[in-house]
Amino acid sequence: DIQMTQSPSSLSASVGDRVTITCRTSQAVSYAVAWYQQKPGNAPKRLIYPASTLQSGVPSRFSGSGSGTEFTLTISSLQPEDFATYYCLQHTNYPWTFGQGTKVEIK
Amino acid sequence: QVQLVQSGAEVKKPGASVKVSCKASGYTFRDHYIHWVRQAPGQGLEWMGWLNPNSGGINYAQNFQARVTMTRDTSTTTAYLDLTSLSSDDTAVYFCARGAPRVALVSAVPFDFWGQGTMITVSS
Protein backbone atom coordinates (compact mmCIF):
# COMPACT_ATOMS: atom_id res chain seq x y z
CA ASP A 1 0.00 0.00 0.00
CA ILE A 2 1.12 3.56 -0.64
CA GLN A 3 1.68 5.42 2.62
CA MET A 4 0.60 9.05 2.72
CA THR A 5 2.56 11.14 5.21
CA GLN A 6 0.72 14.38 5.78
CA SER A 7 2.15 17.21 7.85
CA PRO A 8 1.57 18.92 10.11
CA SER A 9 -1.14 16.93 11.88
CA SER A 10 -2.51 20.18 13.26
CA LEU A 11 -1.77 23.87 13.16
CA SER A 12 -3.02 27.07 14.74
CA ALA A 13 -3.26 30.09 12.50
CA SER A 14 -4.90 33.49 12.36
CA VAL A 15 -7.27 34.90 9.78
CA GLY A 16 -5.16 36.24 6.94
CA ASP A 17 -2.25 33.85 7.49
CA ARG A 18 -0.69 31.81 4.70
CA VAL A 19 -0.96 28.09 5.44
CA THR A 20 0.87 25.22 3.75
CA ILE A 21 0.11 21.53 4.22
CA THR A 22 2.38 18.85 2.79
CA CYS A 23 1.68 15.30 1.72
CA ARG A 24 4.45 12.84 0.86
CA THR A 25 3.75 9.49 -0.79
CA SER A 26 5.83 6.36 -0.26
CA GLN A 27 5.84 5.71 -4.03
CA ALA A 28 5.52 8.05 -6.97
CA VAL A 29 1.91 8.66 -7.97
CA SER A 30 2.45 11.09 -10.83
CA TYR A 31 -0.18 13.81 -10.38
CA ALA A 32 -2.89 11.58 -8.90
CA VAL A 33 -3.43 13.39 -5.62
CA ALA A 34 -6.58 15.16 -4.51
CA TRP A 35 -7.20 17.45 -1.54
CA TYR A 36 -10.38 17.43 0.56
CA GLN A 37 -11.73 19.72 3.25
CA GLN A 38 -13.90 18.30 6.01
CA LYS A 39 -15.85 20.23 8.62
CA PRO A 40 -17.20 18.51 11.75
CA GLY A 41 -20.29 16.43 11.08
CA ASN A 42 -20.01 16.84 7.31
CA ALA A 43 -18.78 14.78 4.41
CA PRO A 44 -15.48 15.81 2.84
CA LYS A 45 -15.52 18.34 0.03
CA ARG A 46 -13.14 18.05 -2.91
CA LEU A 47 -10.96 21.12 -3.33
CA ILE A 48 -8.25 20.15 -5.79
CA TYR A 49 -7.46 17.34 -8.22
CA PRO A 50 -5.27 16.26 -9.87
CA ALA A 51 -2.59 17.83 -7.74
CA SER A 52 -3.10 21.43 -8.80
CA THR A 53 -6.47 21.89 -10.53
CA LEU A 54 -8.99 23.81 -8.44
CA GLN A 55 -12.48 22.34 -8.26
CA SER A 56 -15.15 24.63 -9.71
CA GLY A 57 -16.50 26.95 -7.03
CA VAL A 58 -13.51 26.64 -4.71
CA PRO A 59 -12.01 30.03 -3.79
CA SER A 60 -8.80 30.97 -5.54
CA ARG A 61 -6.97 31.37 -2.22
CA PHE A 62 -6.62 27.58 -2.32
CA SER A 63 -3.89 26.16 -4.52
CA GLY A 64 -2.16 22.84 -4.96
CA SER A 65 1.18 21.84 -6.37
CA GLY A 66 3.50 18.89 -6.69
CA SER A 67 4.02 15.67 -8.54
CA GLY A 68 5.70 12.35 -7.97
CA THR A 69 5.98 11.97 -4.21
CA GLU A 70 5.56 15.45 -2.75
CA PHE A 71 2.46 17.58 -2.82
CA THR A 72 1.33 20.77 -1.12
CA LEU A 73 -1.94 22.51 -0.41
CA THR A 74 -1.64 26.24 0.23
CA ILE A 75 -4.23 28.64 1.54
CA SER A 76 -2.91 32.07 0.68
CA SER A 77 -5.00 34.06 3.16
CA LEU A 78 -6.88 32.01 5.73
CA GLN A 79 -10.53 32.89 6.14
CA PRO A 80 -12.86 32.02 9.06
CA GLU A 81 -14.69 29.41 6.95
CA ASP A 82 -11.39 27.59 6.22
CA PHE A 83 -11.01 26.24 9.74
CA ALA A 84 -11.44 22.53 9.11
CA THR A 85 -9.51 19.29 8.63
CA TYR A 86 -7.76 18.74 5.31
CA TYR A 87 -6.91 15.36 3.76
CA CYS A 88 -4.82 14.34 0.80
CA LEU A 89 -5.75 11.25 -1.22
CA GLN A 90 -3.76 9.24 -3.75
CA HIS A 91 -6.12 7.75 -6.33
CA THR A 92 -3.90 5.80 -8.65
CA ASN A 93 -2.73 2.67 -6.79
CA TYR A 94 -5.02 0.28 -4.95
CA PRO A 95 -5.97 0.60 -2.20
CA TRP A 96 -6.54 4.32 -2.51
CA THR A 97 -5.08 5.89 0.61
CA PHE A 98 -5.58 9.12 2.53
CA GLY A 99 -3.21 11.18 4.58
CA GLN A 100 -3.86 11.28 8.32
CA GLY A 101 -5.39 14.75 8.09
CA THR A 102 -4.36 18.27 9.13
CA LYS A 103 -6.62 20.10 11.54
CA VAL A 104 -6.47 23.85 10.99
CA GLU A 105 -7.52 25.68 14.15
CA ILE A 106 -8.00 29.29 15.09
CA LYS A 107 -5.07 30.91 16.90
CA GLN B 1 -28.42 18.63 -8.56
CA VAL B 2 -26.41 15.56 -7.71
CA GLN B 3 -27.49 13.99 -4.43
CA LEU B 4 -26.51 10.83 -2.61
CA VAL B 5 -28.86 10.07 0.29
CA GLN B 6 -27.86 7.33 2.69
CA SER B 7 -29.84 5.20 5.11
CA GLY B 8 -30.01 5.99 8.79
CA ALA B 9 -27.79 5.15 11.73
CA GLU B 10 -27.75 1.63 13.08
CA VAL B 11 -26.54 -0.17 16.19
CA LYS B 12 -25.33 -3.73 15.71
CA LYS B 13 -23.99 -6.44 17.96
CA PRO B 14 -20.56 -7.97 17.39
CA GLY B 15 -20.72 -10.70 14.77
CA ALA B 16 -23.75 -9.23 13.05
CA SER B 17 -23.99 -7.82 9.54
CA VAL B 18 -25.12 -4.42 8.30
CA LYS B 19 -26.43 -3.15 4.97
CA VAL B 20 -26.14 0.55 4.15
CA SER B 21 -27.97 2.08 1.21
CA CYS B 22 -27.06 5.07 -0.94
CA LYS B 23 -29.76 6.50 -3.23
CA ALA B 24 -28.45 8.57 -6.12
CA SER B 25 -30.31 11.31 -7.95
CA GLY B 26 -29.58 14.26 -10.20
CA TYR B 27 -27.43 12.32 -12.66
CA THR B 28 -27.47 9.05 -14.60
CA PHE B 29 -26.75 6.44 -11.93
CA ARG B 30 -25.21 3.92 -14.33
CA ASP B 31 -22.72 6.48 -15.64
CA HIS B 32 -20.51 6.95 -12.57
CA TYR B 33 -18.65 4.64 -10.24
CA ILE B 34 -19.73 4.59 -6.58
CA HIS B 35 -17.10 4.36 -3.85
CA TRP B 36 -17.44 3.60 -0.15
CA VAL B 37 -15.25 5.30 2.45
CA ARG B 38 -15.43 5.01 6.21
CA GLN B 39 -14.30 7.16 9.12
CA ALA B 40 -13.97 5.88 12.68
CA PRO B 41 -14.85 8.40 15.41
CA GLY B 42 -12.20 11.11 15.57
CA GLN B 43 -10.09 9.32 12.96
CA GLY B 44 -9.15 9.70 9.32
CA LEU B 45 -10.70 8.38 6.12
CA GLU B 46 -10.38 4.83 4.84
CA TRP B 47 -11.26 3.75 1.28
CA MET B 48 -13.22 0.48 1.10
CA GLY B 49 -13.75 -0.07 -2.61
CA TRP B 50 -15.79 0.82 -5.67
CA LEU B 51 -18.77 -0.44 -7.61
CA ASN B 52 -19.51 0.03 -11.29
CA PRO B 53 -23.30 0.55 -11.28
CA ASN B 54 -23.55 -0.25 -14.97
CA SER B 55 -21.86 -3.65 -14.98
CA GLY B 56 -21.94 -4.50 -11.27
CA GLY B 57 -18.16 -4.80 -11.36
CA ILE B 58 -16.37 -4.27 -8.09
CA ASN B 59 -12.92 -3.63 -6.60
CA TYR B 60 -12.55 -4.08 -2.84
CA ALA B 61 -9.71 -2.96 -0.61
CA GLN B 62 -7.88 -6.05 0.60
CA ASN B 63 -8.60 -5.15 4.23
CA PHE B 64 -12.31 -5.70 3.61
CA GLN B 65 -12.29 -8.30 0.86
CA ALA B 66 -13.51 -11.19 3.00
CA ARG B 67 -16.36 -9.27 4.64
CA VAL B 68 -17.67 -6.69 2.18
CA THR B 69 -20.14 -6.84 -0.70
CA MET B 70 -21.09 -3.87 -2.85
CA THR B 71 -24.20 -4.16 -4.98
CA ARG B 72 -26.72 -1.96 -6.74
CA ASP B 73 -30.32 -1.80 -7.89
CA THR B 74 -30.44 0.20 -11.08
CA SER B 75 -34.25 0.36 -11.01
CA THR B 76 -34.11 2.43 -7.82
CA THR B 77 -30.69 4.03 -8.49
CA THR B 78 -29.46 2.74 -5.16
CA ALA B 79 -26.08 1.33 -4.19
CA TYR B 80 -25.60 -0.94 -1.20
CA LEU B 81 -22.75 -1.79 1.14
CA ASP B 82 -22.93 -5.07 3.05
CA LEU B 83 -20.41 -5.64 5.83
CA THR B 84 -20.39 -8.90 7.80
CA SER B 85 -18.78 -10.22 10.99
CA LEU B 86 -18.85 -6.81 12.61
CA SER B 87 -16.57 -5.93 15.50
CA SER B 88 -16.13 -2.79 17.56
CA ASP B 89 -13.39 -1.77 15.10
CA ASP B 90 -16.13 -1.32 12.48
CA THR B 91 -17.79 1.46 14.47
CA ALA B 92 -17.58 4.35 12.03
CA VAL B 93 -19.41 6.68 9.70
CA TYR B 94 -19.77 5.06 6.30
CA PHE B 95 -19.89 7.34 3.26
CA CYS B 96 -20.80 6.61 -0.33
CA ALA B 97 -19.24 8.93 -2.90
CA ARG B 98 -19.60 9.37 -6.65
CA GLY B 99 -16.51 8.58 -8.64
CA ALA B 100 -15.31 8.77 -12.20
CA PRO B 101 -17.62 8.52 -15.19
CA ARG B 102 -17.58 4.92 -16.44
CA VAL B 103 -16.21 6.03 -19.80
CA ALA B 104 -13.05 7.12 -18.00
CA LEU B 105 -10.51 5.18 -15.99
CA VAL B 106 -11.86 4.79 -12.47
CA SER B 107 -8.57 6.07 -11.11
CA ALA B 108 -8.66 9.20 -13.25
CA VAL B 109 -11.23 11.04 -11.12
CA PRO B 110 -11.54 10.81 -7.35
CA PHE B 111 -14.82 11.28 -5.51
CA ASP B 112 -16.71 14.50 -6.11
CA PHE B 113 -20.16 14.24 -4.49
CA TRP B 114 -20.62 12.43 -1.18
CA GLY B 115 -23.54 11.08 0.80
CA GLN B 116 -24.25 12.49 4.23
CA GLY B 117 -22.77 9.46 5.96
CA THR B 118 -24.30 6.61 7.98
CA MET B 119 -23.17 6.00 11.56
CA ILE B 120 -22.77 2.31 12.34
CA THR B 121 -22.15 1.50 15.99
CA VAL B 122 -21.05 -2.01 16.95
CA SER B 123 -21.61 -2.68 20.61
CA SER B 124 -22.69 -5.56 22.80
Chai-1 contact restraints between the chains, C-beta under 6 A:
chainA,res_idxA,chainB,res_idxB,connection_type,confidence,min_distance_angstrom,max_distance_angstrom,comment,restraint_id
A,A34,B,P110,contact,1.0,0.0,6.0,A-B,restraint_1
A,A43,B,F95,contact,1.0,0.0,6.0,A-B,restraint_2
A,A43,B,W114,contact,1.0,0.0,6.0,A-B,restraint_3
A,A43,B,G117,contact,1.0,0.0,6.0,A-B,restraint_4
A,R46,B,D112,contact,1.0,0.0,6.0,A-B,restraint_5
A,Y49,B,P110,contact,1.0,0.0,6.0,A-B,restraint_6
A,Y87,B,L45,contact,1.0,0.0,6.0,A-B,restraint_7
A,L89,B,P110,contact,1.0,0.0,6.0,A-B,restraint_8
A,H91,B,S107,contact,1.0,0.0,6.0,A-B,restraint_9
A,H91,B,P110,contact,1.0,0.0,6.0,A-B,restraint_10
A,T92,B,S107,contact,1.0,0.0,6.0,A-B,restraint_11
A,P95,B,W47,contact,1.0,0.0,6.0,A-B,restraint_12
A,P95,B,A61,contact,1.0,0.0,6.0,A-B,restraint_13
A,W96,B,W47,contact,1.0,0.0,6.0,A-B,restraint_14
A,F98,B,G44,contact,1.0,0.0,6.0,A-B,restraint_15
A,F98,B,L45,contact,1.0,0.0,6.0,A-B,restraint_16
A,Q100,B,G44,contact,1.0,0.0,6.0,A-B,restraint_17
A,G101,B,G44,contact,1.0,0.0,6.0,A-B,restraint_18
